[in-house]
Amino acid sequence: MDGQTIREIRRRLGLTQRQLADKLGVDQGTISRWERRVEQPRPKRVSILRNLLHQDEERRHLNRCLAFVRNDVLPATMLDERLRMVEISPSGAAVFRSRGQDPSRLIGMNAERYLGRIGKPMLLDHIKSSGLINGDALFFRFTVNSRGVGNTTVWEPIFVNGRLTGVYNFVSAFHSFAKNDEFTIERVEFVPADNPDTLIPLHTGERYDQIGAG
């Protein structure tokens, strides 16, 4: 790791040379010599620095998800580590109300109870089999049909220090299906963490071919 990279990481972390030195267990002069390429950090210090960067990336990811919900960028919700709904964006609340559900009564409800309540408990089995909860999936998405009106929802896991701390859900697209009186799941799929080029299907419904982009 060269001096320019170390300087860029330190600035991204918002740290002074002295603050970074304290975190790495060295003195400020050592940081200065690394950044001026007078010396090279030992592998142990490089490993600690990379861990600091990884923790910062996790923090940014969490904050980005919270920002999307709290600034109502998309119809979205936040779940905690036990898959309990803890926050709903205003437009997300509007989606629930359009289905005859009271958003305020959903706060604190976990996914198992909610999916059982709407008659789709098998969706939780799909979520678990995708590996989303243990980090084996980058994201999970499904499309529902609600009496001819549909939407695609994406679940994105949030990890901090290697542990699931929440799930960010957002509606990525709305769809129109042929008129019907059913509530059905028309698509379920996920992308594995070790193969971002592959979208793996878990379920397709009879209206799958009516799903538009998104």
N, C-alpha and C positions, 0 to 999 in steps of 0.2 A: 504494500500500500504506500503510494508516494505522498509527498508533502502536500501537493495541491489537493488530492483527494481528502486527506485528513483535515485540511482547512475548510473544504466545502462541507464535510460532514459536521464539523464543529459549528459552522455558521447555521447550517440547517437545524441543528439541535438548539440553537439560540444560546450557546455557551461561550464564555470568555475562555482564554487559554488557561487561566487559573482554575475556573470551574471544571473544565474538562480534565485538567491535571488531577484535581481532587477525586474525580470519579474513577480515574485510571490508576490512582495510587502512585503518581509521579509528581515531580515539581514543574512549575510553569516553564522553566528554562528548557526542560526536556521537550515539551510540546512545541516550543518555539524552534528548537533544533530540528524536530521532525518536519515541521511545516517549511522550514528553510532548506530541507533536504541535506542537512549536515549529518543527521543520524537517521537510522531506520528503526521503527518500533519492533520490539520482539513479538513473536507469534501470540503470546499470551495477551499482550496489550491490544493487538489487532483483533483478537477474538472478542475482548470486552467491548472494543469500539464498535464492532459489527453488531453485537447484542444491543448496544445503546441505540444504534440506527434502526434495528428491527423493532425495538420497543416504541420508537418514535413513529414508525410506519403503522404499527398497530393503533397507536393513539390517534393518528391522523384518520385512519379508516373509521374508527369509532366516532370521532367528531364529525366526519363527513356524513355518516349515516344519520346522526342526530340532527345535523343541520338540514338534511333533506326533509326530515319529519317536522321539525320545529319551524321551518320556513315555508312549509307547504309546497315544496318543489314538485312533488308527485303525491298521488293518493298512496299513503304509506303508513306503516305501523312499526313499532319496535317491540320485540319480545325480550325477556330476560333469559338467563341461563337455564331456567326451568320451563322455558317456552310459554311464559305467562305474558299476556299483552300488557304493556306498561305505558305506551304512548301511541296516540293516533293523530295523524295530521288532519286538518279540517276537511280537505278533499277526500281523505280516506274515510272519515266519519260519514261524509255524504254518500259514499259507495255503500256502506253498511245500512244507512237509512233507506237507500233505494231498494234494499232487499228486505225491508221491514224489520230491521234489527236496531236496537238502541245502543249506540256506541258506548255510552257511559256505563252500561251494564257489562260490557266486554272487558273493561279494565280489571286486571287481576285474574282473568280467566285463562287457564292454560290451554294449549292446543288440543290436547286429548279431549277435554270437556267440550271445547268449542266445536271440533269436528264431529264429535258424537251428537252434539245438539243439532247440527245441520244435516245429520244423516250421512256423513262421509268419513267415518272413522278409518277407512282403508287408506286415506290420504296420509295419515300419520305413519302407517306401515311403509308407504312409499318413501316418505321423508327419511325414516330410519334406514331403509335399505340402500338409499342413495349415498349414505355416509356423510351427509351434511353435518350432523351433530358432532361427529368425531374428527372432522377436518378432511375427510376423503373426497368431498365434493366442493367445487368452487361456488356453484350455485345450483338451486333446484327451482324448477318452474312448472306451473300447471295452469291449465285453461278450463274455466267452468262455463257452463251454459245455464242461465237462470231465466227460463221461460222465453227464450229467444234473444236475450241480451247476455253477452259474455265478456269476460275479461281474462287477461293473462297476468298472473301474479308471480313475482320472482322472490325467492327466499335466499338471502345472502348471509352466511355466518360471520360472526365477529369474535375473533380470538384475541386474548391478551395474555401474554406469558404462556402461550400454549394451551390455554383453557378457554372453552366456550363461555363467553360472557353475555351473549345475546344473539338475536337474529333480526336483521333488517328486512322487512317485506315491502314491496312496492308494486303497484299496478303498472305494467309496462305497455299494455295495449288494451283497447276495448274492441269488441267484435259484435257482429249481428249474425244470429243464426236463423234458420227457417223457423217460423212461428211454432211454438210448442208450449206445453204446460209442465215441463219437467225441470228439475234441477240436477244437472249431470256434470261429471268430470269428463272432458273431451281430450285432454292431453296431459301427460305427466312425463317429465324428463329432467335430466341433470347433466352437468359437466364434471367429470372427475378431476380432482386436483392435480393428478400427475399426467393428464392428457387434455389440455385446454382446447385442442382442435376437435374434440369429439363430444357430440351431444347424444346422450344415451337415452332412448325411450323406455319408459316403464309401463305406460298405459296409453292406448288410443281408443277414443269413443267413436260412436257411429256418426258423429258430426265432425270428426277430425278434419275432413276435407273442406269444411266451411270456415276453418280458422284462417284469418288473414295474417299479415305480417305482425311480428312482435312476440 
